[in-house]
Amino acid sequence: MKQSILTKQVLPFVIWYILMILITIAIDYILHYFKLVHVGLYLGYIGTILIILSFVYSLRKRLYITSGSAKQYLRFHEYMAWFGSVMILVHAGIHFNAQLAWLAVAMLLINVASGLVGKFLLKTASDSLSASRKELEESGISKEATEKKLFLDAIMVDAMRKWREVHLPISLMFGILSLLHIITVFMFRK
C-alpha cells in the first residue's frame, strides 16, 4: 500500500520540528531543576560550533572537499544543524530584554523550518516525478512523449530545487544576527 504524502513527508517534518522544541524544553527543565542554568551559556558555544561544522556539507558540495559522498555530508549537515539548533535554543532561554538574541532565535527557527521544508518538499517532488516517468515509460509511451507529458512537472521540480536560493539568505541572516549577538555580548559584558 502506497503511503500518503501526509504520512510520508509532512508528518516527519512536523515530528522533527516538534521534537526539537520538546528536547529543548526538556533540557532547559533539567538545567533549571538541578540549578545548572549557567550551563546554557556554554550550550550556546557548543551549538554554534555544531552549526559551523554543519557547513562542511557546503564545502563538499562545492568540491572543496572531494572525499566521501555528498549524501553523507548532507545527512551530517542536517543532524549537526539540528543538534546545534537545540543547543542554541536552550542557550537562548527566555530573556525578554534581549531583542537581538530573540531576532537571532527567530531566524534560527525559520532557518530550521526552511531546511526541513526544503528537504521533505524537494524529496517528494523528485520522487513523484521519477515515479510518473517510470509509470509512463512502462506503459509503452515513447521517451519524447513522456518528456512532453512531464514537462511542467519537470519545470516545477527544477524550480523547487532553487529552494536553496531562499534557504541560503535565511541562513545568512541567521548568521549575521548571531554574529551581532556575539559581538554585543562581548562589547557589553560586565
C-alpha positions as CSV (number, residue, x, y, z in Angstrom):
1,M,0.0,0.0,0.0
2,K,1.3,3.4,-1.0
3,Q,1.8,5.9,1.8
4,S,0.1,9.3,1.6
5,I,2.2,12.4,1.2
6,L,0.9,13.5,4.6
7,T,2.4,10.4,6.4
8,K,5.5,10.1,4.2
9,Q,6.6,13.8,4.0
10,V,4.6,16.2,6.1
11,L,4.5,14.1,9.3
12,P,8.3,13.6,9.5
13,F,8.8,17.4,9.1
14,V,6.3,18.2,11.9
15,I,7.8,15.4,14.2
16,W,11.4,16.7,13.7
17,Y,10.4,20.3,14.4
18,I,8.3,19.4,17.5
19,L,10.9,17.1,18.7
20,M,13.5,19.9,18.5
21,I,11.2,22.1,20.6
22,L,10.4,19.3,23.2
23,I,14.0,18.3,23.6
24,T,14.9,22.0,24.1
25,I,12.2,22.3,26.8
26,A,13.3,19.1,28.5
27,I,17.0,20.1,28.6
28,D,16.0,23.5,29.9
29,Y,13.8,22.0,32.6
30,I,16.6,19.6,33.7
31,L,19.1,22.5,33.9
32,H,16.7,24.6,36.0
33,Y,15.7,21.6,38.2
34,F,19.3,20.9,39.1
35,K,20.1,24.6,39.3
36,L,22.6,24.4,36.4
37,V,21.1,27.3,34.4
38,H,24.6,28.7,33.8
39,V,25.4,25.6,31.6
40,G,23.1,27.2,29.0
41,L,25.8,29.8,28.3
42,Y,28.2,27.0,27.2
43,L,25.5,25.2,25.2
44,G,25.4,28.4,23.0
45,Y,29.0,27.9,22.2
46,I,28.6,24.2,21.5
47,G,25.5,24.9,19.3
48,T,27.4,27.5,17.4
49,I,30.3,25.1,16.8
50,L,27.9,22.3,15.7
51,I,26.2,24.7,13.2
52,I,29.5,25.9,11.8
53,L,30.7,22.2,11.5
54,S,27.5,21.5,9.6
55,F,28.7,23.7,6.8
56,V,31.3,21.1,5.8
57,Y,28.5,19.9,3.5
58,S,28.7,23.2,1.6
59,L,32.5,22.6,1.2
60,R,31.8,19.1,-0.1
61,K,29.0,20.3,-2.4
62,R,31.3,22.9,-4.0
63,L,34.0,20.3,-4.3
64,Y,36.5,21.9,-1.9
65,I,36.3,18.5,-0.2
66,T,36.3,15.6,-2.6
67,S,36.3,12.6,-0.4
68,G,33.1,11.0,0.9
69,S,29.6,11.0,-0.7
70,A,27.6,14.3,-0.8
71,K,24.7,12.4,0.6
72,Q,26.6,11.5,3.8
73,Y,27.8,15.1,4.1
74,L,24.2,16.3,3.7
75,R,23.0,14.0,6.4
76,F,25.9,15.2,8.6
77,H,24.8,18.8,7.9
78,E,21.2,18.1,8.8
79,Y,22.0,16.4,12.1
80,M,24.7,18.9,13.2
81,A,22.5,21.8,12.4
82,W,19.5,20.2,14.2
83,F,21.5,19.4,17.3
84,G,23.3,22.8,17.2
85,S,19.8,24.4,17.0
86,V,18.7,22.6,20.1
87,M,21.8,23.7,22.0
88,I,21.2,27.3,20.9
89,L,17.6,27.2,21.8
90,V,18.5,26.0,25.3
91,H,21.1,28.7,25.5
92,A,18.5,31.4,24.4
93,G,16.1,30.5,27.3
94,I,13.6,33.2,27.9
95,H,15.1,36.6,28.2
96,F,12.7,39.3,27.2
97,N,15.3,42.1,27.5
98,A,17.5,40.7,24.6
99,Q,15.8,41.7,21.4
100,L,18.8,41.0,19.1
101,A,19.1,37.5,20.6
102,W,15.4,36.9,20.1
103,L,15.7,38.0,16.5
104,A,18.6,35.5,16.0
105,V,16.5,32.8,17.6
106,A,13.5,33.6,15.4
107,M,15.8,33.4,12.3
108,L,17.1,30.1,13.7
109,L,13.6,28.7,13.9
110,I,12.8,29.9,10.4
111,N,16.0,28.5,9.1
112,V,15.4,25.1,10.6
113,A,11.8,25.1,9.2
114,S,13.2,26.2,5.8
115,G,15.7,23.4,5.8
116,L,13.2,20.8,6.8
117,V,10.6,22.0,4.3
118,G,13.2,22.0,1.5
119,K,14.4,18.5,2.4
120,F,10.9,16.9,2.5
121,L,9.3,19.0,-0.3
122,L,12.1,18.5,-2.7
123,K,12.3,14.8,-2.0
124,T,8.5,14.4,-2.5
125,A,8.6,16.3,-5.8
126,S,11.6,14.4,-7.1
127,D,10.1,11.0,-6.1
128,S,6.8,11.9,-7.7
129,L,8.4,13.0,-10.9
130,S,10.5,9.8,-11.0
131,A,7.5,7.6,-10.3
132,S,5.5,9.4,-13.0
133,R,8.3,9.0,-15.5
134,K,8.7,5.3,-14.7
135,E,4.9,4.7,-14.9
136,L,4.7,6.4,-18.3
137,E,7.7,4.6,-19.7
138,E,6.4,1.2,-18.5
139,S,3.0,1.9,-20.2
140,G,4.9,2.0,-23.6
141,I,4.8,5.7,-24.2
142,S,7.9,7.0,-26.1
143,K,10.6,8.8,-24.3
144,E,9.7,12.1,-26.2
145,A,6.0,11.8,-25.3
146,T,6.9,11.0,-21.7
147,E,9.1,14.1,-21.5
148,K,6.3,16.2,-23.1
149,K,3.7,15.0,-20.6
150,L,6.1,15.6,-17.7
151,F,7.4,18.9,-19.0
152,L,5.5,21.1,-16.5
153,D,6.3,18.7,-13.6
154,A,10.0,18.7,-14.5
155,I,10.0,22.5,-14.6
156,M,8.3,22.6,-11.2
157,V,10.9,20.2,-9.7
158,D,13.7,22.3,-11.1
159,A,12.0,25.4,-9.6
160,M,11.8,23.6,-6.3
161,R,15.5,22.8,-6.4
162,K,16.0,26.5,-6.3
163,W,14.6,26.4,-2.8
164,R,18.2,26.7,-1.7
165,E,18.2,30.2,-3.1
166,V,15.7,31.0,-0.3
167,H,17.3,28.9,2.4
168,L,20.7,30.4,1.9
169,P,19.7,34.0,2.5
170,I,17.8,32.9,5.6
171,S,20.9,31.1,6.8
172,L,23.0,34.2,6.1
173,M,20.5,36.4,8.0
174,F,20.7,34.0,10.9
175,G,24.5,34.0,10.8
176,I,24.6,37.9,10.7
177,L,22.1,38.2,13.6
178,S,24.1,35.6,15.6
179,L,27.4,37.3,15.0
180,L,25.9,40.6,16.0
181,H,24.6,39.0,19.2
182,I,28.0,37.5,20.0
183,I,29.7,40.9,19.3
184,T,27.3,42.8,21.5
185,V,27.7,40.2,24.3
186,F,31.5,40.9,24.3
187,M,31.0,44.6,24.0
188,F,28.6,44.9,26.9
189,R,30.0,42.1,29.1
190,K,30.0,43.2,32.8
